[in-house]
Amino acid sequence: MVCIIETLLKHGEKELIENTVLKLKKIEPRHPIIETANKTLRRMQVLNKMSEIFSISISDIQKLNGIEFEIFLENQFVKSGFKVERTKGSGDFGADLIIETASGTRVSIQAKRYKQKANLKAVQEVVASLAHYQADFGIVITTSGFFQSAIDLAETNNVELWDEDKLIQFLSGDSSFSMLNNN
């Protein structure tokens, strides 16, 4: 049964996954594949919601070039009620966007539309931008994931890392995972 769920997860068969998970819960309620399947189902729901709301899919976003990705994010932050300033393309001191919350919190954002994991340099850039733009914290947003060195540096420098899953969550209207939600 576990092999069936793993195969279904690879192919994104929502209804079959749900039915198979229900059967597996009866047999082995604490099997680790159940949480993996539930996470995949939640992700599929968010992706569907995102494509309905924005008429765009994550694969469309991954096809954008760097500047297009920055503009896309700028538009999404504006739609979410933030004041947004896009920095100049080169010599931007490590930030692509500066956003401000309703309460005046300033956030420096580094946008990385990558297929591979974002590295330490992306975090170093946003860390360097914090003082220059008088930002309260930074965010690195990528369409992939992060290397451990980037994660480690972010944790010690007041920088949030938004991987593809968090980006999708934000685009679907949920920023509960972020310090943005508290400001």
MDAnalysis code that builds the backbone (N, CA, C; Angstrom):
import MDAnalysis as mda
import numpy as np

u = mda.Universe.empty(549, n_residues=183, atom_resindex=np.repeat(np.arange(183), 3), trajectory=True)
u.add_TopologyAttr("name", ["N", "CA", "C"] * 183)
u.add_TopologyAttr("resid", np.arange(1, 184))
u.add_TopologyAttr("resname", ["MET", "VAL", "CYS", "ILE", "ILE", "GLU", "THR", "LEU", "LEU", "LYS", "HIS", "GLY", "GLU", "LYS", "GLU", "LEU", "ILE", "GLU", "ASN", "THR", "VAL", "LEU", "LYS", "LEU", "LYS", "LYS", "ILE", "GLU", "PRO", "ARG", "HIS", "PRO", "ILE", "ILE", "GLU", "THR", "ALA", "ASN", "LYS", "THR", "LEU", "ARG", "ARG", "MET", "GLN", "VAL", "LEU", "ASN", "LYS", "MET", "SER", "GLU", "ILE", "PHE", "SER", "ILE", "SER", "ILE", "SER", "ASP", "ILE", "GLN", "LYS", "LEU", "ASN", "GLY", "ILE", "GLU", "PHE", "GLU", "ILE", "PHE", "LEU", "GLU", "ASN", "GLN", "PHE", "VAL", "LYS", "SER", "GLY", "PHE", "LYS", "VAL", "GLU", "ARG", "THR", "LYS", "GLY", "SER", "GLY", "ASP", "PHE", "GLY", "ALA", "ASP", "LEU", "ILE", "ILE", "GLU", "THR", "ALA", "SER", "GLY", "THR", "ARG", "VAL", "SER", "ILE", "GLN", "ALA", "LYS", "ARG", "TYR", "LYS", "GLN", "LYS", "ALA", "ASN", "LEU", "LYS", "ALA", "VAL", "GLN", "GLU", "VAL", "VAL", "ALA", "SER", "LEU", "ALA", "HIS", "TYR", "GLN", "ALA", "ASP", "PHE", "GLY", "ILE", "VAL", "ILE", "THR", "THR", "SER", "GLY", "PHE", "PHE", "GLN", "SER", "ALA", "ILE", "ASP", "LEU", "ALA", "GLU", "THR", "ASN", "ASN", "VAL", "GLU", "LEU", "TRP", "ASP", "GLU", "ASP", "LYS", "LEU", "ILE", "GLN", "PHE", "LEU", "SER", "GLY", "ASP", "SER", "SER", "PHE", "SER", "MET", "LEU", "ASN", "ASN", "ASN"])
u.atoms.positions = np.array([
    [0.831, -1.196, 0.000],
    [0.000, 0.000, 0.000],
    [0.871, 1.254, 0.000],
    [1.980, 1.247, 0.763],
    [2.872, 2.394, 0.820],
    [3.446, 2.679, -0.567],
    [3.819, 1.633, -1.299],
    [4.350, 1.817, -2.651],
    [3.307, 2.441, -3.565],
    [2.052, 2.078, -3.381],
    [0.972, 2.652, -4.185],
    [0.871, 4.146, -3.910],
    [0.905, 4.532, -2.626],
    [0.824, 5.955, -2.271],
    [2.004, 6.716, -2.854],
    [3.218, 6.150, -2.738],
    [4.399, 6.820, -3.290],
    [4.260, 7.034, -4.794],
    [3.743, 6.053, -5.504],
    [3.525, 6.184, -6.950],
    [2.483, 7.257, -7.242],
    [1.403, 7.261, -6.476],
    [0.346, 8.257, -6.670],
    [0.861, 9.670, -6.393],
    [1.724, 9.806, -5.363],
    [2.290, 11.104, -5.037],
    [3.110, 11.648, -6.208],
    [3.878, 10.767, -6.839],
    [4.706, 11.184, -7.975],
    [3.855, 11.686, -9.133],
    [2.664, 11.118, -9.284],
    [1.813, 11.468, -10.417],
    [0.689, 12.439, -10.057],
    [0.606, 12.845, -8.780],
    [-0.360, 13.854, -8.372],
    [-1.815, 13.431, -8.499],
    [-2.110, 12.189, -8.236],
    [-3.475, 11.666, -8.336],
    [-4.218, 11.939, -7.029],
    [-4.849, 13.104, -6.931],
    [-5.454, 13.595, -5.695],
    [-6.482, 12.633, -5.084],
    [-7.512, 12.278, -5.826],
    [-8.581, 11.437, -5.267],
    [-8.071, 10.057, -4.867],
    [-7.222, 9.487, -5.700],
    [-6.673, 8.170, -5.373],
    [-5.790, 8.239, -4.131],
    [-5.023, 9.330, -4.001],
    [-4.181, 9.496, -2.809],
    [-5.068, 9.562, -1.568],
    [-6.109, 10.387, -1.627],
    [-7.003, 10.540, -0.468],
    [-7.615, 9.201, -0.063],
    [-8.116, 8.442, -1.019],
    [-8.739, 7.144, -0.719],
    [-7.726, 6.144, -0.179],
    [-6.535, 6.128, -0.767],
    [-5.509, 5.182, -0.326],
    [-5.016, 5.536, 1.069],
    [-4.875, 6.835, 1.361],
    [-4.448, 7.259, 2.700],
    [-5.479, 6.848, 3.740],
    [-6.764, 7.003, 3.423],
    [-7.818, 6.581, 4.356],
    [-7.706, 5.091, 4.669],
    [-7.445, 4.290, 3.645],
    [-7.288, 2.839, 3.855],
    [-6.052, 2.539, 4.684],
    [-4.930, 3.237, 4.387],
    [-3.702, 3.000, 5.143],
    [-3.868, 3.411, 6.600],
    [-4.611, 4.488, 6.865],
    [-4.838, 4.930, 8.248],
    [-5.530, 3.846, 9.062],
    [-6.403, 3.081, 8.429],
    [-7.094, 1.997, 9.130],
    [-6.134, 0.870, 9.464],
    [-5.172, 0.621, 8.578],
    [-4.225, -0.481, 8.771],
    [-3.086, -0.066, 9.683],
    [-2.485, 1.089, 9.376],
    [-1.307, 1.566, 10.117],
    [-1.401, 3.085, 10.282],
    [-2.144, 3.538, 11.305],
    [-2.483, 4.957, 11.440],
    [-1.301, 5.922, 11.582],
    [-0.147, 5.445, 11.996],
    [0.983, 6.358, 12.228],
    [2.097, 6.209, 11.196],
    [1.793, 5.628, 10.068],
    [2.827, 5.432, 9.056],
    [3.297, 6.798, 8.535],
    [4.629, 7.001, 8.394],
    [5.153, 8.315, 7.976],
    [4.687, 8.765, 6.586],
    [4.344, 7.848, 5.728],
    [3.897, 8.228, 4.384],
    [2.571, 8.988, 4.441],
    [1.806, 8.801, 5.510],
    [0.525, 9.506, 5.638],
    [0.759, 11.007, 5.720],
    [1.724, 11.438, 6.527],
    [2.023, 12.874, 6.634],
    [2.555, 13.415, 5.320],
    [3.396, 12.647, 4.635],
    [3.912, 13.063, 3.333],
    [2.768, 13.229, 2.340],
    [1.861, 12.283, 2.343],
    [0.710, 12.354, 1.437],
    [-0.169, 13.553, 1.774],
    [-0.418, 13.776, 3.055],
    [-1.245, 14.918, 3.458],
    [-0.586, 16.248, 3.067],
    [0.730, 16.316, 3.222],
    [1.456, 17.527, 2.835],
    [1.336, 17.747, 1.327],
    [1.464, 16.684, 0.561],
    [1.330, 16.794, -0.892],
    [-0.076, 17.215, -1.277],
    [-1.076, 16.680, -0.606],
    [-2.461, 17.057, -0.881],
    [-2.698, 18.539, -0.573],
    [-2.156, 19.024, 0.560],
    [-2.294, 20.445, 0.899],
    [-1.618, 21.318, -0.155],
    [-0.446, 20.891, -0.593],
    [0.288, 21.636, -1.620],
    [-0.523, 21.689, -2.921],
    [-1.125, 20.568, -3.303],
    [-1.936, 20.522, -4.518],
    [-3.131, 21.476, -4.397],
    [-3.738, 21.530, -3.215],
    [-4.878, 22.426, -3.011],
    [-4.455, 23.890, -3.143],
    [-3.315, 24.230, -2.552],
    [-2.826, 25.605, -2.616],
    [-2.466, 25.971, -4.057],
    [-1.817, 25.051, -4.780],
    [-1.470, 25.311, -6.171],
    [-2.717, 25.527, -7.019],
    [-3.749, 24.723, -6.783],
    [-5.007, 24.891, -7.515],
    [-5.638, 26.239, -7.201],
    [-5.634, 26.605, -5.907],
    [-6.196, 27.892, -5.500],
    [-5.411, 29.038, -6.132],
    [-4.085, 28.908, -6.137],
    [-3.233, 29.938, -6.703],
    [-3.515, 30.113, -8.194],
    [-3.632, 29.018, -8.925],
    [-3.863, 29.142, -10.366],
    [-5.253, 29.713, -10.651],
    [-6.223, 29.460, -9.769],
    [-7.555, 30.047, -9.933],
    [-7.530, 31.554, -9.677],
    [-6.826, 31.963, -8.631],
    [-6.790, 33.372, -8.240],
    [-5.950, 34.201, -9.218],
    [-4.775, 33.694, -9.559],
    [-3.829, 34.496, -10.325],
    [-3.707, 34.095, -11.786],
    [-4.357, 33.046, -12.192],
    [-4.231, 32.539, -13.557],
    [-2.769, 32.295, -13.912],
    [-2.003, 31.816, -12.927],
    [-0.587, 31.520, -13.154],
    [-0.232, 30.282, -12.338],
    [0.657, 29.490, -12.865],
    [1.098, 28.291, -12.156],
    [2.544, 28.477, -11.727],
    [3.013, 27.609, -10.859],
    [4.406, 27.700, -10.412],
    [5.342, 27.460, -11.587],
    [4.951, 26.631, -12.543],
    [5.814, 26.412, -13.708],
    [5.895, 27.688, -14.557],
    [4.809, 28.476, -14.610],
    [4.850, 29.764, -15.305],
    [5.822, 30.714, -14.606],
    [5.779, 30.720, -13.290],
    [6.669, 31.586, -12.513],
    [8.117, 31.189, -12.745],
    [8.375, 29.882, -12.812],
    [9.746, 29.413, -13.013],
    [10.286, 29.764, -14.398],
    [9.419, 30.108, -15.330],
    [9.850, 30.494, -16.676],
    [10.212, 31.979, -16.764],
    [9.867, 32.757, -15.740],
    [10.184, 34.185, -15.747],
    [11.688, 34.389, -15.641],
    [12.185, 35.467, -16.237],
    [13.594, 35.790, -16.004],
    [13.681, 36.553, -14.672],
    [14.884, 36.919, -14.269],
    [15.069, 37.549, -12.962],
    [14.283, 38.833, -12.775],
    [14.328, 39.719, -13.758],
    [13.608, 40.999, -13.667],
    [12.099, 40.761, -13.654],
    [11.625, 39.859, -14.505],
    [10.193, 39.541, -14.537],
    [9.727, 38.981, -13.199],
    [10.577, 38.166, -12.568],
    [10.248, 37.601, -11.260],
    [10.151, 38.712, -10.212],
    [11.066, 39.656, -10.246],
    [11.019, 40.794, -9.317],
    [9.728, 41.596, -9.509],
    [9.377, 41.871, -10.753],
    [8.154, 42.629, -11.051],
    [6.923, 41.850, -10.606],
    [6.936, 40.546, -10.838],
    [5.831, 39.695, -10.389],
    [5.669, 39.799, -8.874],
    [6.780, 39.676, -8.139],
    [6.723, 39.778, -6.672],
    [6.277, 41.171, -6.240],
    [6.791, 42.198, -6.907],
    [6.381, 43.568, -6.593],
    [4.856, 43.693, -6.690],
    [4.292, 43.198, -7.767],
    [2.838, 43.262, -7.954],
    [2.083, 42.492, -6.875],
    [2.614, 41.348, -6.477],
    [1.937, 40.543, -5.462],
    [1.980, 41.223, -4.096],
    [3.107, 41.869, -3.775],
    [3.188, 42.588, -2.499],
    [2.251, 43.798, -2.500],
    [2.163, 44.498, -3.621],
    [1.236, 45.629, -3.722],
    [-0.193, 45.135, -3.532],
    [-0.554, 44.026, -4.197],
    [-1.904, 43.461, -4.063],
    [-2.195, 43.040, -2.623],
    [-1.134, 42.695, -1.890],
    [-1.302, 42.278, -0.497],
    [-1.305, 43.461, 0.462],
    [-1.234, 44.687, -0.072],
    [-1.371, 45.875, 0.764],
    [-0.084, 46.508, 1.250],
    [1.046, 46.112, 0.701],
    [2.325, 46.685, 1.120],
    [2.733, 47.826, 0.208],
    [3.452, 48.784, 0.775],
    [4.120, 49.797, -0.048],
    [5.380, 49.123, -0.583],
    [5.656, 49.297, -1.861],
    [6.786, 48.592, -2.475],
    [7.637, 49.554, -3.281],
    [8.949, 49.414, -3.102],
    [9.921, 50.149, -3.900],
    [10.835, 49.116, -4.543],
    [10.964, 49.160, -5.862],
    [11.896, 48.266, -6.540],
    [13.205, 49.015, -6.691],
    [14.297, 48.386, -6.315],
    [15.605, 49.028, -6.395],
    [16.113, 48.970, -7.828],
    [17.166, 49.739, -8.095],
    [17.728, 49.703, -9.445],
    [18.380, 48.340, -9.693],
    [18.450, 47.949, -10.940],
    [18.916, 46.615, -11.321],
    [20.305, 46.254, -10.844],
    [21.291, 47.086, -11.121],
    [22.641, 46.787, -10.655],
    [23.021, 47.818, -9.601],
    [23.902, 47.443, -8.714],
    [24.276, 48.334, -7.627],
    [23.137, 48.563, -6.656],
    [22.350, 47.500, -6.418],
    [21.155, 47.631, -5.569],
    [21.447, 47.365, -4.092],
    [22.713, 47.211, -3.751],
    [23.138, 46.983, -2.368],
    [22.510, 45.730, -1.759],
    [22.164, 44.780, -2.594],
    [21.710, 43.478, -2.101],
    [20.217, 43.307, -1.950],
    [19.430, 44.268, -2.387],
    [17.969, 44.142, -2.283],
    [17.336, 44.401, -3.647],
    [16.332, 43.632, -3.970],
    [15.583, 43.846, -5.202],
    [14.327, 44.668, -4.938],
    [13.738, 44.442, -3.762],
    [12.527, 45.154, -3.365],
    [12.673, 45.602, -1.923],
    [12.109, 46.757, -1.617],
    [11.971, 47.204, -0.234],
    [10.467, 47.356, -0.024],
    [9.954, 46.645, 0.948],
    [8.525, 46.784, 1.221],
    [8.339, 47.372, 2.608],
    [7.205, 47.998, 2.777],
    [6.874, 48.593, 4.067],
    [5.466, 48.158, 4.451],
    [5.325, 47.715, 5.696],
    [4.025, 47.286, 6.196],
    [3.220, 48.501, 6.633],
    [1.967, 48.290, 6.933],
    [1.086, 49.377, 7.387],
    [1.610, 50.013, 8.669],
    [2.304, 49.221, 9.494],
    [2.825, 49.753, 10.759],
    [4.207, 50.392, 10.607],
    [4.745, 50.430, 9.370],
    [6.027, 51.081, 9.139],
    [7.233, 50.167, 9.160],
    [7.043, 48.882, 9.333],
    [8.161, 47.944, 9.303],
    [8.703, 47.870, 7.881],
    [10.031, 48.010, 7.757],
    [10.679, 47.933, 6.436],
    [11.353, 46.585, 6.267],
    [11.183, 46.023, 5.069],
    [11.709, 44.687, 4.775],
    [12.484, 44.736, 3.464],
    [13.688, 44.217, 3.513],
    [14.540, 44.129, 2.323],
    [14.359, 42.737, 1.716],
    [14.083, 42.691, 0.412],
    [13.799, 41.411, -0.245],
    [14.780, 41.167, -1.376],
    [15.331, 39.981, -1.376],
    [16.204, 39.503, -2.445],
    [15.432, 38.412, -3.175],
    [15.198, 38.572, -4.472],
    [14.428, 37.617, -5.274],
    [15.381, 36.773, -6.114],
    [15.255, 35.462, -5.993],
    [16.117, 34.539, -6.745],
    [15.247, 33.484, -7.414],
    [15.027, 33.653, -8.714],
    [14.261, 32.675, -9.457],
    [15.257, 31.640, -9.976],
    [15.449, 30.595, -9.161],
    [16.454, 29.574, -9.447],
    [15.794, 28.217, -9.636],
    [16.465, 27.378, -10.412],
    [16.048, 25.971, -10.501],
    [16.781, 25.153, -9.433],
    [18.038, 25.549, -9.150],
    [18.785, 24.894, -8.088],
    [18.603, 25.668, -6.788],
    [19.066, 25.080, -5.709],
    [18.947, 25.732, -4.403],
    [19.716, 27.048, -4.373],
    [19.170, 28.004, -3.634],
    [19.843, 29.292, -3.445],
    [20.990, 29.103, -2.457],
    [22.088, 29.787, -2.728],
    [23.273, 29.590, -1.906],
    [23.465, 30.704, -0.877],
    [24.573, 30.628, -0.209],
    [24.945, 31.565, 0.844],
    [24.970, 33.016, 0.350],
    [25.389, 33.228, -0.895],
    [25.513, 34.578, -1.451],
    [24.185, 35.333, -1.404],
    [23.089, 34.651, -1.674],
    [21.779, 35.321, -1.657],
    [21.475, 35.885, -0.270],
    [21.811, 35.148, 0.758],
    [21.578, 35.619, 2.127],
    [22.568, 36.733, 2.470],
    [23.817, 36.577, 2.059],
    [24.809, 37.629, 2.309],
    [24.366, 38.951, 1.692],
    [23.802, 38.885, 0.488],
    [23.356, 40.101, -0.187],
    [22.252, 40.799, 0.601],
    [21.258, 40.056, 1.039],
    [20.156, 40.692, 1.765],
    [20.625, 41.176, 3.140],
    [21.543, 40.459, 3.772],
    [22.090, 40.914, 5.057],
    [22.794, 42.260, 4.861],
    [23.567, 42.390, 3.781],
    [24.267, 43.644, 3.500],
    [23.288, 44.794, 3.253],
    [22.111, 44.479, 2.736],
    [21.138, 45.521, 2.401],
    [20.380, 46.060, 3.614],
    [20.348, 45.317, 4.697],
    [19.511, 45.697, 5.844],
    [19.852, 47.088, 6.370],
    [21.120, 47.337, 6.644],
    [21.515, 48.646, 7.178],
    [21.352, 49.738, 6.122],
    [21.740, 49.433, 4.892],
    [21.685, 50.452, 3.837],
    [20.261, 50.970, 3.624],
    [19.283, 50.060, 3.634],
    [17.891, 50.457, 3.406],
    [17.105, 50.647, 4.708],
    [17.818, 50.596, 5.840],
    [17.199, 50.747, 7.154],
    [16.019, 49.791, 7.319],
    [16.258, 48.552, 6.927],
    [15.220, 47.518, 6.998],
    [15.252, 46.832, 8.360],
    [14.081, 46.421, 8.802],
    [13.964, 45.727, 10.087],
    [14.333, 44.257, 9.985],
    [14.080, 43.671, 8.830],
    [14.503, 42.296, 8.567],
    [14.533, 42.073, 7.067],
    [15.062, 40.927, 6.672],
    [15.172, 40.613, 5.249],
    [14.470, 39.320, 4.907],
    [14.174, 39.173, 3.623],
    [13.578, 37.940, 3.106],
    [14.291, 37.602, 1.802],
    [14.689, 36.344, 1.661],
    [15.169, 35.842, 0.381],
    [14.074, 34.928, -0.142],
    [13.588, 35.235, -1.345],
    [12.507, 34.455, -1.949],
    [13.075, 33.740, -3.169],
    [12.866, 32.428, -3.224],
    [13.337, 31.649, -4.359],
    [12.250, 30.700, -4.838],
    [12.401, 30.250, -6.062],
    [11.469, 29.272, -6.619],
    [11.990, 27.854, -6.409],
    [13.015, 27.723, -5.601],
    [13.560, 26.397, -5.291],
    [13.697, 26.260, -3.780],
    [14.854, 25.861, -3.317],
    [15.114, 25.702, -1.885],
    [16.413, 26.404, -1.521],
    [17.004, 26.024, -0.380],
    [18.209, 26.683, 0.111],
    [19.234, 25.656, 0.571],
    [20.508, 25.955, 0.323],
    [21.584, 25.158, 0.874],
    [21.647, 25.405, 2.378],
    [22.188, 24.453, 3.119],
    [22.256, 24.553, 4.579],
    [23.047, 25.781, 5.021],
    [24.099, 26.144, 4.299],
    [24.885, 27.323, 4.681],
    [24.027, 28.585, 4.632],
    [23.143, 28.680, 3.655],
    [22.237, 29.827, 3.559],
    [21.256, 29.822, 4.730],
    [20.758, 28.664, 5.077],
    [19.823, 28.526, 6.196],
    [20.493, 28.962, 7.491],
    [21.719, 28.500, 7.695],
    [22.458, 28.838, 8.918],
    [22.694, 30.345, 9.031],
    [23.127, 30.981, 7.946],
    [23.391, 32.419, 7.984],
    [22.099, 33.206, 8.188],
    [21.030, 32.783, 7.558],
    [19.742, 33.473, 7.707],
    [19.275, 33.443, 9.158],
    [19.432, 32.303, 9.808],
    [18.974, 32.153, 11.200],
    [19.671, 33.116, 12.146],
    [20.911, 33.472, 11.864],
    [21.657, 34.347, 12.770],
    [21.623, 35.816, 12.350],
    [20.862, 36.132, 11.292],
    [20.867, 37.507, 10.780],
    [19.494, 38.096, 10.502],
    [18.464, 37.573, 11.145],
    [17.121, 38.139, 11.007],
    [16.630, 38.150, 9.555],
    [16.857, 37.023, 8.867],
    [16.453, 36.876, 7.475],
    [15.539, 35.664, 7.341],
    [14.399, 35.873, 6.736],
    [13.483, 34.771, 6.434],
    [13.844, 34.186, 5.080],
    [13.686, 32.884, 4.966],
    [13.909, 32.211, 3.694],
    [12.583, 31.658, 3.196],
    [12.165, 32.116, 2.035],
    [10.930, 31.639, 1.426],
    [11.289, 30.747, 0.255],
    [11.094, 29.451, 0.448],
    [11.299, 28.506, -0.637],
    [10.036, 28.454, -1.493],
    [10.004, 27.545, -2.429],
    [8.853, 27.448, -3.325],
    [7.542, 27.257, -2.558],
    [7.562, 26.421, -1.518],
    [6.332, 26.174, -0.754],
    [5.830, 27.436, -0.052],
    [6.745, 28.198, 0.563],
    [6.324, 29.431, 1.236],
    [5.884, 30.487, 0.231],
    [6.545, 30.537, -0.915],
    [6.124, 31.463, -1.967],
    [4.703, 31.138, -2.406],
    [4.431, 29.872, -2.623],
    [3.092, 29.438, -3.025],
    [2.079, 29.794, -1.944],
    [2.443, 29.569, -0.697],
    [1.556, 29.896, 0.417],
    [1.247, 31.390, 0.428],
    [2.272, 32.232, 0.256],
    [2.074, 33.683, 0.206],
    [1.168, 34.069, -0.963],
    [1.420, 33.482, -2.122],
    [0.631, 33.811, -3.311],
    [-0.827, 33.401, -3.164],
    [-1.065, 32.403, -2.318],
    [-2.453, 31.974, -2.097],
    [-3.144, 32.814, -1.029],
    [-2.417, 33.813, -0.489],
    [-3.028, 34.733, 0.464],
    [-2.722, 34.444, 1.918],
    [-1.809, 33.517, 2.178],
    [-1.482, 33.140, 3.549],
    [-0.032, 33.499, 3.849],
    [0.181, 34.485, 4.718],
    [1.543, 34.843, 5.135],
    [1.741, 34.578, 6.623],
    [0.966, 33.658, 7.164],
    [1.026, 33.368, 8.607],
    [2.390, 32.856, 9.053],
    [3.189, 32.330, 8.147],
    [4.508, 31.792, 8.458],
    [5.565, 32.894, 8.607],
    [5.228, 34.119, 8.232],
    [6.208, 35.186, 8.107],
    [6.063, 36.257, 9.196],
    [7.175, 36.944, 9.469],
    [7.133, 38.102, 10.361],
    [6.304, 39.220, 9.748],
    [6.072, 39.197, 8.456],
    [5.199, 40.182, 7.811],
    [3.806, 40.146, 8.426],
    [3.411, 38.975, 8.842],
    [2.083, 38.762, 9.413],
    [1.921, 39.484, 10.752],
    [3.037, 39.760, 11.418],
    [3.000, 40.382, 12.748],
    [3.110, 41.899, 12.699],
    [3.247, 42.455, 11.494],
    [3.510, 43.904, 11.388],
    [2.416, 44.611, 10.613],
])
